[in-house]
Amino acid sequence: MASQPRSVLISGCSSGIGLELAVQLAHDPKQRYQVVATMRDLGKKEPLEKAAGEALGKTLRVAQLDVCSDESVANCLSHIEGGQVDVLVNNAGIGLVGPLEELSLATMQNVFNTNFFGAVRLVKAVLPSMKRRRQGHIVVVSSVMGLQGVVFNDVYAASKFALEGFFESLAIQLRQFNIFISMVEPGPVITDFEGKLLAQMSTMEFPDTDPDTLGYFRDSYLPASKELFRSVGQSPQDVAQVIAKVIGSARPPLRRQTNTRYLPLMALKTMDPSGSLYVRASHRLLFRWPNLLSLSIRCLACGCLPTRVRPG
Ligand SMILES: NC(=O)c1ccc[n+]([C@@H]2O[C@H](COP(=O)([O-])OP(=O)(O)OC[C@H]3O[C@@H](n4cnc5c(N)ncnc54)[C@H](OP(=O)(O)O)[C@@H]3O)[C@@H](O)[C@H]2O)c1
């Protein structure tokens, strides 16, 4: 007898990775999933509905959910049969880049409210039922920046580090309940994410930033970041495929990186537990030897650097 489809709740499906994942799971050839694809603003549902095609209303339904609102989360869950979520995918997230001097605490708190507390809020809402049923899978779209800091992404990286610490801790307890945690860690992905950051930066003014820092940000960081996206950026479809595989796995991993081309950069951190190698190499490449940085990014793109490196 075929088993019941698993109900999957995904946050942040108006675009990017969330949209692609919702569509891929809804079109699963074995029909293993019933997808609740959520977004905070239903005015943005058209691209998802279009991509879902005939799955819409059958294996995929769209619902409102703002991860920053208790009321919205409760309302969304109240419309799910028995409140039962078998797989929760915490995907909603926002970025923030720029010199620290120009970022208000309110702006930084908004990043944590969305990326970290948004995921925590959803987990608190679904966990009691998962524990009662002694089954469940919580997937978190983290980032390579949840494992290593990246210059001028201080607050975004901190929010992803917070997720990594929270979910790794929780994973230990939840094994008792047959509930799995998986953190998926993409490198650069070509979605609206980068465009939103660029738009945010185009309105930014820099009255409080010293000229050296502003120069590093504009002349070193921004061009290098654009080149990295252009060279090794993945498609959201590719990332969604990795997440779908993690969801379909009988023994899901705690961590899964999605981009083998990015792994040599991760190795700089994992090879030296003191952390000095990563900080020194990143500093030198960005600020002292920008031509070598550019060459290294091209090497990553062509795949000539070893990609079989696995974080330890
Ligand atoms: N793109 C990358 O390079 C990259 C790399 C590593 C990890 N990630 C992570 O991947 C995840 C998805 O990002 P993406 O690249 O697919 O970018 P995206 O296209 O900008 O998608 C982000 C999604 O999160 C939603 N969102 C933001 N705040 C929300 C809230 N309060 N409640 C509910 N939804 C909210 C957005 O909704 P609106 O349309 O309403 O804003 C959007 O649907 C994020 O967690 C991000 O940190 C991205």
The ligand as a MOL file (V3000), in Angstrom:
LIG
                    3D

  0  0  0     0  0            999 V3000
M  V30 BEGIN CTAB
M  V30 COUNTS 48 52 0 0 0
M  V30 BEGIN ATOM
M  V30 1 N 20.9330 33.8740 -2.8360 0
M  V30 2 C 22.0340 33.5120 -2.1880 0
M  V30 3 O 23.1460 33.8200 -2.6200 0
M  V30 4 C 21.9230 32.6950 -0.9250 0
M  V30 5 C 23.0720 32.0240 -0.4900 0
M  V30 6 C 23.0030 31.2630 0.6720 0
M  V30 7 C 21.8220 31.1820 1.3840 0
M  V30 8 N 20.7110 31.8550 0.9310 0 CHG=1
M  V30 9 C 19.5040 31.7530 1.7350 0
M  V30 10 O 18.4830 31.1780 0.9370 0
M  V30 11 C 17.2180 31.5710 1.4440 0
M  V30 12 C 16.3300 31.9810 0.2690 0
M  V30 13 O 16.9120 33.0850 -0.3760 0
M  V30 14 P 16.8510 33.3100 -1.9660 0
M  V30 15 O 18.2520 33.3410 -2.4630 0
M  V30 16 O 15.8710 32.4000 -2.5820 0 CHG=-1
M  V30 17 O 16.3590 34.8310 -2.0110 0
M  V30 18 P 14.9340 35.4830 -2.3630 0
M  V30 19 O 14.5490 35.1340 -3.7530 0
M  V30 20 O 15.1010 36.9050 -1.9890 0
M  V30 21 O 13.9220 34.7410 -1.3720 0
M  V30 22 C 13.7910 35.0840 -0.0230 0
M  V30 23 C 12.3790 34.7820 0.3850 0
M  V30 24 O 12.2300 35.0730 1.8000 0
M  V30 25 C 11.0340 35.8060 1.9340 0
M  V30 26 N 10.9290 36.5710 3.1850 0
M  V30 27 C 11.6720 37.6090 3.6140 0
M  V30 28 N 11.2090 38.0330 4.8090 0
M  V30 29 C 10.1540 37.2380 5.1240 0
M  V30 30 C 9.2560 37.1690 6.2170 0
M  V30 31 N 9.3200 38.0320 7.2480 0
M  V30 32 N 8.2890 36.2000 6.2180 0
M  V30 33 C 8.1980 35.3240 5.1950 0
M  V30 34 N 9.0010 35.3520 4.1140 0
M  V30 35 C 9.9710 36.3070 4.0950 0
M  V30 36 C 10.9850 36.6930 0.7170 0
M  V30 37 O 9.6980 37.2460 0.5770 0
M  V30 38 P 9.4340 38.6910 -0.1020 0
M  V30 39 O 9.3630 38.4250 -1.5760 0
M  V30 40 O 8.1280 39.1130 0.4820 0
M  V30 41 O 10.5810 39.5680 0.2960 0
M  V30 42 C 11.3530 35.6680 -0.3480 0
M  V30 43 O 10.2420 34.8850 -0.6750 0
M  V30 44 C 17.4910 32.6780 2.4530 0
M  V30 45 O 17.3950 32.1460 3.7640 0
M  V30 46 C 18.9210 33.0790 2.1770 0
M  V30 47 O 19.5710 33.5690 3.3310 0
M  V30 48 C 20.7480 32.5930 -0.2080 0
M  V30 END ATOM
M  V30 BEGIN BOND
M  V30 1 1 1 2
M  V30 2 2 2 3
M  V30 3 1 2 4
M  V30 4 1 4 5
M  V30 5 2 4 48
M  V30 6 2 5 6
M  V30 7 1 6 7
M  V30 8 2 7 8
M  V30 9 1 8 9
M  V30 10 1 8 48
M  V30 11 1 9 10
M  V30 12 1 9 46
M  V30 13 1 10 11
M  V30 14 1 11 12
M  V30 15 1 11 44
M  V30 16 1 12 13
M  V30 17 1 13 14
M  V30 18 2 14 15
M  V30 19 1 14 16
M  V30 20 1 14 17
M  V30 21 1 17 18
M  V30 22 2 18 19
M  V30 23 1 18 20
M  V30 24 1 18 21
M  V30 25 1 21 22
M  V30 26 1 22 23
M  V30 27 1 23 24
M  V30 28 1 23 42
M  V30 29 1 24 25
M  V30 30 1 25 26
M  V30 31 1 25 36
M  V30 32 1 26 27
M  V30 33 1 26 35
M  V30 34 2 27 28
M  V30 35 1 28 29
M  V30 36 1 29 30
M  V30 37 2 29 35
M  V30 38 1 30 31
M  V30 39 2 30 32
M  V30 40 1 32 33
M  V30 41 2 33 34
M  V30 42 1 34 35
M  V30 43 1 36 37
M  V30 44 1 36 42
M  V30 45 1 37 38
M  V30 46 2 38 39
M  V30 47 1 38 40
M  V30 48 1 38 41
M  V30 49 1 42 43
M  V30 50 1 44 45
M  V30 51 1 44 46
M  V30 52 1 46 47
M  V30 END BOND
M  V30 END CTAB
M  END
